[in-house]
């Protein structure tokens, strides 16, 4: 039964090559985008995870421009010290 599905799919692909190529290209672009998004999210979630007691720390970052000057502020505090 499974073999007959593959045989029908092979016949369909040989008759409609452009449609098949469009489907394969769309599938590969979609999979690549999903993988890139997943890798980005995993990287962002692993930020500062190597620090001891990382679950009880938080980090505040600010980027501002004022009067032509650029200010970067990065503060990291322990939750218990608030």
Secondary structure, DSSP 8 states (H G I E B T S, - for coil): -HHHHHHHHHHHHHH-HHHHHHHHHHHHHHHHHHHHHHHHHHHHHTTTTTSTTGGGEEEEEEEEEETTEEEEEEEEEEGGG-
